[in-house]
Amino acid sequence: MKLYHAPGSCSQAVCIVLQEAGVLADIVKVDARKHLLEDGASYYDLNELGYVPLLELDDGTFLREGPVIAQYLADLRPDSGLAPVFGTMERYRLLEWLNFLTSEIHKGFIPLLYAVAAGKYVDTARPKLEGRFKWINQQLEEKPYLMGQNFTIVDAYLFALTGWGKATWMTSVYNANIDFSSLRHLQAWYERVRDRPAVQHVLSAEGLMNN
Ligand SMILES: N[C@@H](CCC(=O)N[C@@H](CS)C(=O)NCC(=O)O)C(=O)O
């Protein structure tokens, strides 16, 4: 298997899931802004949509969409606990989180990432995003992870996205800083996830240990 990945992007969540699941894959770096591979080849030749993550399976077929790739990998290792079994109510809870993170947080960042073009839209997008993070903070009041006692793929996804609002490289390149100062449950969760060996491994491989 090969994972096409851009450090610090949403595909970081998939790298974390690979590590947590103990699934081996070659990580192929993509420059997601220039849409180039490290050897200069066009990434569009592999994915005409131009975005990461993209998983190439051993039979040469491709799987797109981060939340789906993460579930596929988690389901390869059912004992990992990274995703509840299909057909259970818990699986629908996981899907509920994945859909929320995709539509309300991941894509909620877009106006901030393209702030110059988006102009005044940032003024409405940022408080909306901060409100969503505040809601997540409340959800974490009485449990260590989003789904309860165990780390799952939704924690990996939220970790990558929360990093966008916290990391100094992001706030200097973009205008993506989010005020997390009063969200202590989210802060504690962030540190808990960051300190997991699999996450440390991924951050170190991406050169993002100091963010
Ligand atoms: N729907 C896709 C969106 C992925 C996405 O937005 N990837 C960003 C990085 S976080 C990217 O590669 N952007 C480059 C581009 O769209 O050209 C998914 O959830 O996997």
PDBQT file of the ligand as one rigid body, heavy atoms in Angstrom, charges set to zero:
ROOT
HETATM    1  N1  LIG A 301     -12.600  15.606   0.606  1.00  0.00    +0.000 N 
HETATM    2  C1  LIG A 301     -11.187  15.393   0.817  1.00  0.00    +0.000 C 
HETATM    3  C2  LIG A 301     -10.528  16.752   1.013  1.00  0.00    +0.000 C 
HETATM    4  C3  LIG A 301      -9.046  16.616   1.265  1.00  0.00    +0.000 C 
HETATM    5  C4  LIG A 301      -8.356  17.977   1.346  1.00  0.00    +0.000 C 
HETATM    6  O1  LIG A 301      -8.974  19.019   1.529  1.00  0.00    +0.000 OA
HETATM    7  N2  LIG A 301      -6.998  17.921   1.253  1.00  0.00    +0.000 N 
HETATM    8  C5  LIG A 301      -6.199  19.136   1.243  1.00  0.00    +0.000 C 
HETATM    9  C6  LIG A 301      -5.151  19.090   2.355  1.00  0.00    +0.000 C 
HETATM   10  S1  LIG A 301      -5.908  19.134   3.964  1.00  0.00    +0.000 SA
HETATM   11  C7  LIG A 301      -5.434  19.226  -0.069  1.00  0.00    +0.000 C 
HETATM   12  O2  LIG A 301      -4.791  18.285  -0.462  1.00  0.00    +0.000 OA
HETATM   13  N3  LIG A 301      -5.560  20.361  -0.756  1.00  0.00    +0.000 N 
HETATM   14  C8  LIG A 301      -4.893  20.606  -2.005  1.00  0.00    +0.000 C 
HETATM   15  C9  LIG A 301      -5.872  20.856  -3.113  1.00  0.00    +0.000 C 
HETATM   16  O3  LIG A 301      -7.106  20.741  -2.886  1.00  0.00    +0.000 OA
HETATM   17  O4  LIG A 301      -5.434  21.176  -4.214  1.00  0.00    +0.000 OA
HETATM   18  C10 LIG A 301     -10.933  14.471   2.018  1.00  0.00    +0.000 C 
HETATM   19  O5  LIG A 301     -11.651  14.625   3.023  1.00  0.00    +0.000 OA
HETATM   20  O6  LIG A 301     -10.048  13.606   1.965  1.00  0.00    +0.000 OA
ENDROOT
TORSDOF 0
